[in-house]
Amino acid sequence: TAREQEIEDRKQQLLQQLATCESGSWGPQPKPIYGGRGAYHGRFQFTPRTYVTYARRRDGTVLTLKEAAQQAQNYEQAASLAWYMIYELEEPWHWPLCSRKLGIPAQLRQIKQL
């Protein structure tokens, strides 16, 4: 329905805003992105350990730290995990600065009201 599509679009926009805030842009990137002196990976600036933990929690996938670092660099895979963390677990606090800057908790409330 149109309403469902609007909700989906708003959720995607929020993820794009988060990726842009965290790394300066969103979408696929031909070369790896690092932050925090190499501690954070990809558009969503995941630590490999966080990626491992939440991938396992989401669907039981067991990853090595190297595999997690590689998946964090893949926009679609990282966005899927961020989606799970934000929309299913309601844990936007993993991105404290950008969550506050973008008003993610307020945006989540607005999306729920749609």
C-alpha positions as CSV (number, residue, x, y, z in Angstrom):
1,T,0.0,0.0,0.0
2,A,1.0,3.6,-0.3
3,R,1.2,3.9,3.5
4,E,3.6,0.9,3.7
5,Q,5.7,2.3,1.0
6,E,5.9,5.7,2.8
7,I,7.1,3.9,6.0
8,E,9.7,1.9,4.0
9,D,10.9,5.1,2.3
10,R,11.3,6.9,5.6
11,K,13.2,4.0,7.1
12,Q,15.6,3.9,4.1
13,Q,16.0,7.7,4.3
14,L,16.9,7.5,8.0
15,L,19.6,4.8,7.2
16,Q,21.0,7.0,4.4
17,Q,21.1,10.0,6.8
18,L,22.9,7.8,9.4
19,A,25.5,6.5,6.9
20,T,26.1,10.0,5.6
21,C,26.5,11.3,9.1
22,E,28.9,8.5,10.1
23,S,31.0,8.4,7.0
24,G,30.2,11.4,4.8
25,S,28.1,9.6,2.2
26,W,25.8,6.6,1.7
27,G,25.7,3.7,-0.8
28,P,28.4,1.5,-2.2
29,Q,32.0,2.6,-2.1
30,P,34.8,1.2,-4.3
31,K,37.4,1.4,-1.5
32,P,37.2,0.6,2.2
33,I,36.2,3.3,4.7
34,Y,37.8,3.5,8.1
35,G,37.2,5.7,11.1
36,G,38.6,6.0,14.6
37,R,42.2,5.1,13.5
38,G,40.9,1.9,11.8
39,A,38.7,0.8,14.6
40,Y,35.4,1.5,12.7
41,H,34.6,0.1,9.3
42,G,32.3,1.0,6.4
43,R,29.5,3.6,6.0
44,F,27.9,2.7,9.3
45,Q,31.2,2.7,11.2
46,F,30.8,-0.7,12.8
47,T,33.5,-2.3,14.9
48,P,34.1,-5.9,13.8
49,R,33.1,-7.2,17.2
50,T,29.8,-5.3,17.2
51,Y,29.1,-6.7,13.7
52,V,29.9,-10.2,14.8
53,T,27.7,-9.9,17.9
54,Y,24.6,-8.5,16.1
55,A,24.9,-10.8,13.0
56,R,24.8,-13.8,15.4
57,R,22.0,-12.3,17.4
58,R,19.9,-11.5,14.2
59,D,20.1,-14.8,12.5
60,G,22.7,-17.0,14.1
61,T,25.4,-16.2,11.5
62,V,28.9,-16.9,13.0
63,L,31.5,-14.6,11.5
64,T,35.2,-14.1,12.1
65,L,36.4,-10.6,12.9
66,K,37.9,-10.5,9.4
67,E,34.6,-11.5,7.8
68,A,32.8,-9.0,9.9
69,A,35.1,-6.2,8.8
70,Q,34.6,-7.2,5.2
71,Q,30.8,-7.2,5.5
72,A,30.8,-3.9,7.3
73,Q,32.5,-2.4,4.2
74,N,29.6,-3.7,2.0
75,Y,26.9,-1.1,2.1
76,E,23.9,-3.4,1.6
77,Q,25.1,-5.9,4.2
78,A,25.9,-3.2,6.7
79,A,22.6,-1.4,6.1
80,S,20.7,-4.6,6.6
81,L,22.4,-5.1,10.0
82,A,21.9,-1.4,10.9
83,W,18.2,-1.9,9.9
84,Y,17.9,-4.8,12.3
85,M,19.6,-2.9,15.2
86,I,17.5,0.3,14.7
87,Y,14.1,-0.9,13.6
88,E,13.8,-4.4,15.1
89,L,15.8,-4.0,18.3
90,E,15.2,-0.2,18.6
91,E,18.9,0.4,19.5
92,P,19.9,3.6,17.7
93,W,22.3,4.4,20.6
94,H,25.0,2.4,18.9
95,W,25.6,5.6,16.9
96,P,25.5,8.1,19.8
97,L,26.7,11.3,18.1
98,C,24.8,10.9,14.8
99,S,21.7,9.5,16.6
100,R,21.5,12.8,18.6
101,K,22.5,15.0,15.7
102,L,19.8,13.5,13.4
103,G,17.2,13.0,16.1
104,I,16.9,9.4,15.4
105,P,14.7,8.5,18.4
106,A,12.2,11.3,17.4
107,Q,12.3,10.0,13.8
108,L,11.6,6.5,15.0
109,R,8.6,7.8,16.9
110,Q,7.3,9.6,13.8
111,I,7.7,6.5,11.7
112,K,5.8,4.4,14.2
113,Q,2.9,7.0,14.0
114,L,2.6,6.6,10.3
